[in-house]
Amino acid sequence: MAAGGWRSLGARAGQGTGLTEGAGLTEGGGRGGSGRMGWVELFVSWHDWSRAEPELCQVLPAETAAAVSAAVRFATAWHGDQRRPTGAPYLDHLLEALEVLVRGAGVTDPDVLCAAVLHDVVEDTPCPLAEIRAAFGPKVAELVGWVTIPKPGPGEAKSDVKRAYLERLRHAPAQARLVKLADRASNVQTLRNLAPDRQRRYFAQTVTYIVPLAAMDPWFARWYAAWQQDFADLG
């Protein structure tokens, strides 16, 4: 169990471990993800919020589901028509991170779930952190702050700022690390969609900075171990 008793869903009895080998993508990942590709469990079935919201309401307390729904509306308003590097709507990534936490890791903490949905709002839109604090409270704002890459200051290289941010994550509170683990899981589950050079760089960065964070949580430790096995050719 994660610290503070945050999980109560898919982490029990080996559900959603991501360690059952599959020969390519298999539909129907059970309570966990929406399928498998090799060893790794995929979380890509909540892109349609009209489908995801009713399922969320079935597995979370009403108050928590309402808070997450409010976070989705907030993120949608700020991200607007933004697209991911793959061309996919930005909301797809945010809902994947949410699905990883709920259907995979079994996290039910409303602050963690809201922060997962909001984790890129400050970094990628003009929204100030103060607005998240006003709308969702100081804890959610704190978690979003931990996973937001700072803007480079005068004379600072963007790459140096990013490296310092990644190194700092090992000192983050456990709740913030859960948000980051879900964020990166969404990004790396479809790593093959990127250009080959970027695949190798992102794999190395993930193994160096993110995989060690997964040791804090048994489900994430298993998921990232399966992911590393599937993408080992990039190492």
N, C-alpha and C positions, 0 to 999 in steps of 0.2 A: 504493500500500500504506500502511496506517495505520502510525504510528510503532511501532517495536518488533516489526513483523512479525506483528501480531495476527490478520490476516485470511488465509484461504486458500480460502474456499468461493465464495459467489455473486458476489463482486466482480470476477471475471475475465471478460475478453472481453465486457464490457458486460452481463453477466447482472444482472437485477434493478435496472436503472437507473431504472425508473419514468418513462421518457420516451417510451414508445410510446403514442400516443394511443388511447383506447378510447371507443366510443360507449356510455357507461354502464358498468355492472358486467359484467365478463367473467369467467366461471369459468376456472380453470386458469391460474394465473399462472406456471407453470413452476417453476424452482428458487427464484424469488423469492417474491413474495407469493401470496395465495390468490385474487387477482382484481384488477380495476381499477375505479375509478370516475372517469371522465374521464381525466385524466393520471396521477392518483396511484395507486400500487400499494398494495394493502391487505394487512394481515397479521392475519388473524382465523381461521386454520384450526387453531390449537393450543389452543383453549379446552378441549378434551377431553384431559387429560394422558395418558390411556391410549392415545390416538392419537399425541400429540406425543412421548412418551418413546421409543418404538421408532424414530421418525424421527431423533430427536436422537442415539440410539445408533449410527445408521448413518453419521452425518456428523461425529461428534466422537470423539476418542480415548476409550477406555473409562474412563480415570481422570477425564477432564473430565466425561463424561456422568454418572458416578456422583456427582461433586461437585454438579453442577447438580440432579440428582434429589434429593439431600439438602437442597439449598436450597429446592426446591419443597415438600418435606415440612415443613421448618421454617416457611416462610411460610404454608403452609396451616394449620398448627397455631395460629399466632399470629393470623392474620386471621380464622380461623373462619368465621362466617356473615356477615361484613361484606359490604356491597354497594356498588357504585359509584353515583354520582349517577343514572345511567341505570337502576339496578335490577339490573344484571348482577352476577354473583358477582365478588368482588374478584380472585380468582385469574385471571379472564379477562384483566384488564389486565396482570398480571405476566407471563403467558404470551405476550401480544401483544408486550411489550417484548423478551422473550427471542427470539421468532420474528423480530422486526425485526433483531436483531443476528445471529442465526445464518443465517436463510434470505435475509435482505436484504443486510446489510452484510458478511456472511461472517466475523464475529468468532469466534475460537476460544479466546481467552484465558479460562481458567476463572475468574479473579478478576472480570473484567468481567461474565461471564455470571451468576455467582452473585450479584454485587451487583445486577444488573438484576432478578433474581427477589426479592431481599430489600430493594429500595430504599425501600419504604414501611413496612417493619416497625417501625422506630423511630418514624417520624413518626405512624403511624396505629394503633399498638397499644402496650401497656405494656412491650414488649420493650426492655431497655436495650442500648445499643451494645456494652457489655462482653460481653453474651451472644453477639452475633454474632461478636465477636473471639474468644471462647473456642471457638466451634463452627467458624468458617471462616477464622480467621487475621487478622492485623493489616491486610493489604492490602485484603481484602474489607470489613472494618470501616471503613477509611479512605475507601473509595469510597462506601459507604453514608452515612457522615458528611457527605461533600461534597454529596450530593444530598438531604439531610434538611433541611427547613425548620425552623429553631429555634423553640421556643416563645417567645412575647413575654414579655419581662421586665416588672417593675413600671414602669408609665407608658409602655410601648411600645405603639404601635398595630400590630395584626396586619398591616395593609397596608404599613406601613413596614418591618417585619421581612421580609415577602415580597419587597419591592423590593430590599432590601439583599442578600438571598439570591440573587436573580436576577442582580444586578450582580456579585456575588462569583464566579459561575460562570465568568466569563471568565478568572479566575485559577486555575481548577481544573486538576488534572492531566488529560492527554489521556484516560486511562482513565475518569475520572469524567465527563468531557464525553460520552463515548460512552454511558454509562449514562443520562445526562440526555437525550441526543438520542433514544434508544430509548424512554424513558419518555414524552417529549412526542409522539413520533411515534404511539405507541399512542393517546394522548388526542386528538390532532387529526385522525386519519384518519377519525373519525366525528363531526366537530365539528357537523355539521348536526343531531345528536340533541339538542343543547342549545337552550335558549330563545334567541331572536334577539339580545337584548341581550348575553347571555353569550357567544354566538358572536363578536360583534364585539370584545368586550373580550379574549377569549382569543386571537383572531386577532392583535390589536394587540400583546398581550404576547409572543406567540410570535415575531412578526416582529422585535420590538425586542430581545429578550433571547436567544432560542434559535436563530433562523436564523443569526446571526453565528457561533455555535459550530460550525455545520455546515460552515463553510469549511475546518475542519481535516481533513475526511474526504471524498474525492470521492464516495462512494456517498451519504452523507447530504446532501452539497451538492446532488446531483441530485434526491434524493427531496424535500427541502424546497422546491426550486425548482418541482417538479411540483405539490406541495401548494399553494404560494402561487398558482400559476396557476389551480388548480381553485377556490380560495376567494377569489379576488381581489375579488369583489363585496363582501366584508366589510371591505375596507380603506378 
